[in-house]
Amino acid sequence: MGDSDLTGLVNVGRAVARYFERIGITRVEQLAGRDPVELYERMSAAYGQRLDPCLLDTVMSAVEQAEGGPGRPWWHYTPERRRILAGGDGS
């Protein structure tokens, strides 16, 4: 996986890479240390609508991989995403 190729991440295809690019993220290294919820909220704002919550699962996966974690399927993050969104983090 090259640092500049977002599609080298598990779960990130061309469509998801476009969501990242829309908010100025074009390299894997830009994801390390970022808040996935904040990135998802920025993506939604950039598109003027609430995007599919499963995209947040994918963003969570991408950030974890950028930080050296394993490439897990996006649905691995669904329970955590549901907890986060149900908790009303103030976003």
C-alpha positions in Angstrom: 0.0 0.0 0.0 1.5 3.3 -1.0 1.1 6.2 1.4 -0.5 8.3 -1.4 -3.0 5.7 -2.5 -6.2 5.8 -0.4 -7.6 2.9 -2.4 -4.9 0.7 -1.0 -6.8 0.7 2.3 -9.2 -2.1 3.0 -12.8 -0.9 2.4 -11.7 2.2 0.4 -12.6 2.1 -3.3 -12.7 4.9 -5.8 -16.1 6.2 -4.5 -14.9 6.4 -0.9 -11.6 7.9 -2.0 -13.7 10.7 -3.7 -15.4 11.4 -0.3 -12.0 11.9 1.3 -10.7 14.0 -1.6 -13.7 16.3 -1.3 -12.5 17.3 2.2 -8.9 17.6 1.2 -7.6 14.2 2.2 -5.6 12.6 -0.6 -3.0 10.6 1.3 -3.2 7.8 3.8 -0.8 9.6 6.2 -3.4 12.5 6.4 -5.8 10.1 8.2 -3.5 9.2 11.2 -4.7 10.9 14.4 -7.9 12.2 12.9 -11.4 11.9 14.5 -13.5 9.6 12.2 -16.7 11.3 13.3 -15.4 14.7 12.5 -14.2 13.5 9.0 -17.6 11.9 8.4 -19.4 15.2 9.5 -17.2 17.2 7.1 -18.0 14.8 4.3 -21.7 15.1 4.9 -21.4 18.9 5.0 -19.4 19.0 1.8 -22.2 17.1 0.1 -25.0 19.1 1.7 -26.7 16.0 3.2 -26.3 13.4 5.8 -24.3 10.6 4.1 -24.9 6.9 4.7 -23.8 6.1 8.3 -22.0 3.0 6.9 -19.5 5.5 5.4 -18.5 6.3 9.0 -17.7 2.7 9.5 -15.4 2.9 6.5 -13.8 6.1 7.8 -13.2 4.5 11.2 -11.5 1.6 9.4 -9.4 3.9 7.3 -8.2 5.9 10.2 -7.3 2.8 12.2 -5.3 1.4 9.2 -3.5 4.8 8.8 -2.4 4.5 12.4 -1.0 1.0 11.8 -4.0 -1.1 12.7 -5.3 -4.1 10.8 -7.5 -3.8 7.7 -10.8 -5.1 9.1 -14.1 -5.3 7.2 -16.2 -2.0 7.6 -19.0 -3.9 9.3 -16.6 -4.6 12.2 -17.1 -1.0 13.2 -20.9 -0.8 13.0 -21.5 -1.6 16.7 -19.0 1.1 17.7 -20.5 3.6 15.3 -24.0 3.0 16.6 -22.8 3.6 20.1 -21.1 6.8 19.1 -24.1 8.2 17.2 -26.6 7.1 19.9 -24.4 8.9 22.5 -25.0 12.2 20.8 -21.4 13.5 20.7 -22.5 17.0 20.1 -21.5 17.1 16.4 
